[in-house]
Amino acid sequence: TAISCLCPCCACFAWLASLAVHLLKIPLNVIRFFIDLIPC
C-alpha cells in the first residue's frame, strides 16, 4: 500500500500487530480443540 511505502515503521507495526493477533488465537484454538474432544 501507499502508506507502507511512505512509512516503513507503520508496515512493521501492522505486521507485529497481526502476528500478536495470531499468537493470541493459537491458545484459543487449542482450548477449543480439547473442548471438542470431551464428549458431553
C-alpha distance matrix in Angstrom:
0.0 3.8 5.5 5.5 6.5 8.9 10.1 10.6 13.1 10.8 9.1 12.7 14.0 11.9 13.1 16.6 16.7 16.0 18.6 21.0 20.8 21.6 24.4 25.8 25.8 27.8 31.1 30.9 30.8 33.6 35.7 35.2 36.2 39.4 40.1 40.0 42.4 45.0 47.3 48.2
3.8 0.0 3.8 5.5 5.1 6.3 8.6 10.2 12.8 10.9 10.3 13.9 15.1 13.7 15.5 18.6 18.7 18.7 21.2 23.4 23.4 24.6 27.2 28.5 28.8 30.9 34.0 33.9 34.0 36.9 38.8 38.4 39.6 42.7 43.4 43.4 45.9 48.3 50.6 51.5
5.5 3.8 0.0 3.8 5.4 5.1 6.0 8.2 9.8 7.6 7.9 11.5 12.1 11.1 13.4 16.0 16.0 16.6 19.2 20.9 21.2 22.8 25.1 26.2 26.9 29.2 32.0 32.0 32.4 35.2 36.9 36.8 38.2 41.1 41.7 42.0 44.6 46.8 49.3 50.0
5.5 5.5 3.8 0.0 3.8 5.5 5.0 5.3 7.7 6.1 4.9 8.5 10.0 9.2 10.7 13.5 14.2 14.7 16.7 18.8 19.5 20.7 22.9 24.4 25.2 27.1 30.0 30.4 30.7 33.2 35.2 35.3 36.4 39.3 40.2 40.5 42.8 45.2 47.8 48.8
6.5 5.1 5.4 3.8 0.0 3.8 5.6 6.1 9.5 9.1 8.2 11.1 13.2 12.9 13.9 16.7 17.8 18.2 20.0 22.3 23.1 24.1 26.2 27.9 28.7 30.4 33.4 33.9 34.1 36.5 38.7 38.7 39.7 42.7 43.7 43.9 46.1 48.6 51.2 52.3
8.9 6.3 5.1 5.5 3.8 0.0 3.8 6.5 8.9 8.7 9.4 12.1 13.5 13.8 15.5 17.8 18.6 19.7 21.6 23.4 24.4 25.8 27.7 29.1 30.3 32.2 34.9 35.4 35.9 38.4 40.3 40.4 41.7 44.5 45.4 45.8 48.1 50.4 53.1 53.9
10.1 8.6 6.0 5.0 5.6 3.8 0.0 3.8 5.3 5.4 6.9 9.0 10.1 11.1 12.9 14.6 15.7 17.2 18.9 20.3 21.7 23.3 24.8 26.3 27.7 29.6 32.1 32.8 33.5 35.8 37.6 38.1 39.4 42.0 43.0 43.6 45.9 48.1 50.8 51.7
10.6 10.2 8.2 5.3 6.1 6.5 3.8 0.0 3.8 5.4 5.1 6.2 8.6 9.9 10.6 12.4 14.2 15.5 16.5 18.4 20.0 21.2 22.6 24.4 25.9 27.3 30.0 31.0 31.6 33.6 35.7 36.3 37.3 39.9 41.1 41.8 43.8 46.1 49.0 50.0
13.1 12.8 9.8 7.7 9.5 8.9 5.3 3.8 0.0 3.8 5.4 5.1 6.1 8.6 9.8 10.5 12.2 14.3 15.2 16.4 18.4 20.0 20.9 22.5 24.4 26.0 28.3 29.3 30.3 32.3 34.1 34.9 36.2 38.5 39.7 40.6 42.6 44.8 47.7 48.6
10.8 10.9 7.6 6.1 9.1 8.7 5.4 5.4 3.8 0.0 3.8 5.4 5.0 6.1 8.5 9.8 10.3 12.3 14.1 15.1 16.4 18.4 19.8 21.0 22.6 24.6 27.0 27.6 28.5 30.8 32.5 33.0 34.5 37.0 37.8 38.7 40.9 43.0 45.8 46.5
9.1 10.3 7.9 4.9 8.2 9.4 6.9 5.1 5.4 3.8 0.0 3.8 5.4 5.1 6.2 8.6 9.8 10.6 12.2 14.2 15.4 16.6 18.4 20.0 21.2 22.9 25.7 26.3 26.8 29.1 31.1 31.5 32.7 35.3 36.4 37.0 39.1 41.4 44.2 45.2
12.7 13.9 11.5 8.5 11.1 12.1 9.0 6.2 5.1 5.4 3.8 0.0 3.8 5.5 5.1 6.2 8.6 10.0 10.5 12.3 14.3 15.4 16.4 18.4 20.0 21.4 23.9 25.1 25.8 27.6 29.7 30.5 31.6 34.0 35.3 36.1 38.0 40.2 43.3 44.3
14.0 15.1 12.1 10.0 13.2 13.5 10.1 8.6 6.1 5.0 5.4 3.8 0.0 3.8 5.4 5.1 6.1 8.6 9.7 10.4 12.3 14.3 15.2 16.4 18.4 20.2 22.4 23.3 24.4 26.4 28.1 28.9 30.4 32.6 33.6 34.7 36.8 38.8 41.8 42.6
11.9 13.7 11.1 9.2 12.9 13.8 11.1 9.9 8.6 6.1 5.1 5.5 3.8 0.0 3.8 5.5 5.0 6.2 8.5 9.8 10.6 12.4 14.2 15.4 16.6 18.7 21.3 21.7 22.5 24.9 26.6 27.0 28.5 31.0 31.9 32.6 34.9 37.0 39.8 40.6
13.1 15.5 13.4 10.7 13.9 15.5 12.9 10.6 9.8 8.5 6.2 5.1 5.4 3.8 0.0 3.8 5.4 5.2 6.1 8.6 9.9 10.7 12.3 14.3 15.4 16.8 19.7 20.6 21.0 23.1 25.2 25.7 26.8 29.3 30.6 31.2 33.2 35.5 38.4 39.6
16.6 18.6 16.0 13.5 16.7 17.8 14.6 12.4 10.5 9.8 8.6 6.2 5.1 5.5 3.8 0.0 3.8 5.5 5.0 6.1 8.6 9.9 10.4 12.3 14.2 15.5 17.9 19.1 20.1 21.8 23.7 24.7 25.9 28.1 29.4 30.5 32.3 34.4 37.5 38.5
16.7 18.7 16.0 14.2 17.8 18.6 15.7 14.2 12.2 10.3 9.8 8.6 6.1 5.0 5.4 3.8 0.0 3.8 5.4 5.1 6.3 8.8 9.9 10.6 12.5 14.6 16.7 17.3 18.6 20.8 22.2 22.9 24.6 26.9 27.7 28.8 31.0 32.9 35.8 36.5
16.0 18.7 16.6 14.7 18.2 19.7 17.2 15.5 14.3 12.3 10.6 10.0 8.6 6.2 5.2 5.5 3.8 0.0 3.8 5.4 5.0 6.3 8.7 9.9 10.6 12.6 15.4 15.7 16.3 18.8 20.6 20.9 22.3 24.9 25.8 26.5 28.7 30.9 33.7 34.6
18.6 21.2 19.2 16.7 20.0 21.6 18.9 16.5 15.2 14.1 12.2 10.5 9.7 8.5 6.1 5.0 5.4 3.8 0.0 3.8 5.4 5.1 6.2 8.7 9.9 10.9 13.6 14.9 15.4 17.1 19.3 20.2 21.1 23.5 24.9 25.8 27.5 29.8 32.9 34.0
21.0 23.4 20.9 18.8 22.3 23.4 20.3 18.4 16.4 15.1 14.2 12.3 10.4 9.8 8.6 6.1 5.1 5.4 3.8 0.0 3.8 5.4 5.1 6.2 8.6 10.2 12.0 13.2 14.6 16.2 17.8 19.0 20.5 22.4 23.5 24.9 26.8 28.6 31.8 32.7
20.8 23.4 21.2 19.5 23.1 24.4 21.7 20.0 18.4 16.4 15.4 14.3 12.3 10.6 9.9 8.6 6.3 5.0 5.4 3.8 0.0 3.8 5.5 5.1 6.2 8.9 11.0 11.1 12.4 14.8 16.1 16.7 18.4 20.7 21.4 22.5 24.8 26.6 29.5 30.3
21.6 24.6 22.8 20.7 24.1 25.8 23.3 21.2 20.0 18.4 16.6 15.4 14.3 12.4 10.7 9.9 8.8 6.3 5.1 5.4 3.8 0.0 3.8 5.4 5.0 6.4 9.5 10.1 10.4 12.5 14.6 15.1 16.2 18.7 20.0 20.7 22.7 24.9 27.9 29.0
24.4 27.2 25.1 22.9 26.2 27.7 24.8 22.6 20.9 19.8 18.4 16.4 15.2 14.2 12.3 10.4 9.9 8.7 6.2 5.1 5.5 3.8 0.0 3.8 5.5 5.4 7.6 9.4 10.4 11.5 13.5 14.9 15.9 17.8 19.4 20.7 22.2 24.2 27.5 28.7
25.8 28.5 26.2 24.4 27.9 29.1 26.3 24.4 22.5 21.0 20.0 18.4 16.4 15.4 14.3 12.3 10.6 9.9 8.7 6.2 5.1 5.4 3.8 0.0 3.8 5.6 6.3 7.2 9.3 10.8 11.8 13.2 15.0 16.6 17.5 19.2 21.1 22.7 25.9 26.6
25.8 28.8 26.9 25.2 28.7 30.3 27.7 25.9 24.4 22.6 21.2 20.0 18.4 16.6 15.4 14.2 12.5 10.6 9.9 8.6 6.2 5.0 5.5 3.8 0.0 3.8 5.7 5.2 6.2 8.8 10.0 10.5 12.2 14.5 15.3 16.4 18.6 20.4 23.4 24.3
27.8 30.9 29.2 27.1 30.4 32.2 29.6 27.3 26.0 24.6 22.9 21.4 20.2 18.7 16.8 15.5 14.6 12.6 10.9 10.2 8.9 6.4 5.4 5.6 3.8 0.0 3.9 5.4 5.2 6.3 8.7 9.9 10.5 12.6 14.3 15.4 16.8 19.0 22.2 23.6
31.1 34.0 32.0 30.0 33.4 34.9 32.1 30.0 28.3 27.0 25.7 23.9 22.4 21.3 19.7 17.9 16.7 15.4 13.6 12.0 11.0 9.5 7.6 6.3 5.7 3.9 0.0 3.8 5.4 5.0 6.1 8.5 9.7 10.7 12.2 14.1 15.4 17.0 20.4 21.6
30.9 33.9 32.0 30.4 33.9 35.4 32.8 31.0 29.3 27.6 26.3 25.1 23.3 21.7 20.6 19.1 17.3 15.7 14.9 13.2 11.1 10.1 9.4 7.2 5.2 5.4 3.8 0.0 3.8 5.4 5.1 6.1 8.5 10.0 10.4 12.2 14.3 15.7 18.7 19.5
30.8 34.0 32.4 30.7 34.1 35.9 33.5 31.6 30.3 28.5 26.8 25.8 24.4 22.5 21.0 20.1 18.6 16.3 15.4 14.6 12.4 10.4 10.4 9.3 6.2 5.2 5.4 3.8 0.0 3.8 5.5 5.0 6.0 8.7 9.8 10.4 12.4 14.6 17.5 18.8
33.6 36.9 35.2 33.2 36.5 38.4 35.8 33.6 32.3 30.8 29.1 27.6 26.4 24.9 23.1 21.8 20.8 18.8 17.1 16.2 14.8 12.5 11.5 10.8 8.8 6.3 5.0 5.4 3.8 0.0 3.8 5.4 5.0 6.4 8.7 9.9 10.8 12.9 16.3 18.0
35.7 38.8 36.9 35.2 38.7 40.3 37.6 35.7 34.1 32.5 31.1 29.7 28.1 26.6 25.2 23.7 22.2 20.6 19.3 17.8 16.1 14.6 13.5 11.8 10.0 8.7 6.1 5.1 5.5 3.8 0.0 3.8 5.4 5.3 6.2 8.6 9.9 11.0 14.4 15.5
35.2 38.4 36.8 35.3 38.7 40.4 38.1 36.3 34.9 33.0 31.5 30.5 28.9 27.0 25.7 24.7 22.9 20.9 20.2 19.0 16.7 15.1 14.9 13.2 10.5 9.9 8.5 6.1 5.0 5.4 3.8 0.0 3.8 5.5 5.0 6.1 8.7 10.1 12.9 13.9
36.2 39.6 38.2 36.4 39.7 41.7 39.4 37.3 36.2 34.5 32.7 31.6 30.4 28.5 26.8 25.9 24.6 22.3 21.1 20.5 18.4 16.2 15.9 15.0 12.2 10.5 9.7 8.5 6.0 5.0 5.4 3.8 0.0 3.8 5.5 5.2 6.5 9.1 12.0 14.0
39.4 42.7 41.1 39.3 42.7 44.5 42.0 39.9 38.5 37.0 35.3 34.0 32.6 31.0 29.3 28.1 26.9 24.9 23.5 22.4 20.7 18.7 17.8 16.6 14.5 12.6 10.7 10.0 8.7 6.4 5.3 5.5 3.8 0.0 3.8 5.3 5.0 6.6 10.2 12.2
40.1 43.4 41.7 40.2 43.7 45.4 43.0 41.1 39.7 37.8 36.4 35.3 33.6 31.9 30.6 29.4 27.7 25.8 24.9 23.5 21.4 20.0 19.4 17.5 15.3 14.3 12.2 10.4 9.8 8.7 6.2 5.0 5.5 3.8 0.0 3.8 5.4 5.4 8.4 9.4
40.0 43.4 42.0 40.5 43.9 45.8 43.6 41.8 40.6 38.7 37.0 36.1 34.7 32.6 31.2 30.5 28.8 26.5 25.8 24.9 22.5 20.7 20.7 19.2 16.4 15.4 14.1 12.2 10.4 9.9 8.6 6.1 5.2 5.3 3.8 0.0 3.8 5.5 7.3 9.2
42.4 45.9 44.6 42.8 46.1 48.1 45.9 43.8 42.6 40.9 39.1 38.0 36.8 34.9 33.2 32.3 31.0 28.7 27.5 26.8 24.8 22.7 22.2 21.1 18.6 16.8 15.4 14.3 12.4 10.8 9.9 8.7 6.5 5.0 5.4 3.8 0.0 3.8 6.2 9.2
45.0 48.3 46.8 45.2 48.6 50.4 48.1 46.1 44.8 43.0 41.4 40.2 38.8 37.0 35.5 34.4 32.9 30.9 29.8 28.6 26.6 24.9 24.2 22.7 20.4 19.0 17.0 15.7 14.6 12.9 11.0 10.1 9.1 6.6 5.4 5.5 3.8 0.0 3.8 6.2
47.3 50.6 49.3 47.8 51.2 53.1 50.8 49.0 47.7 45.8 44.2 43.3 41.8 39.8 38.4 37.5 35.8 33.7 32.9 31.8 29.5 27.9 27.5 25.9 23.4 22.2 20.4 18.7 17.5 16.3 14.4 12.9 12.0 10.2 8.4 7.3 6.2 3.8 0.0 3.8
48.2 51.5 50.0 48.8 52.3 53.9 51.7 50.0 48.6 46.5 45.2 44.3 42.6 40.6 39.6 38.5 36.5 34.6 34.0 32.7 30.3 29.0 28.7 26.6 24.3 23.6 21.6 19.5 18.8 18.0 15.5 13.9 14.0 12.2 9.4 9.2 9.2 6.2 3.8 0.0
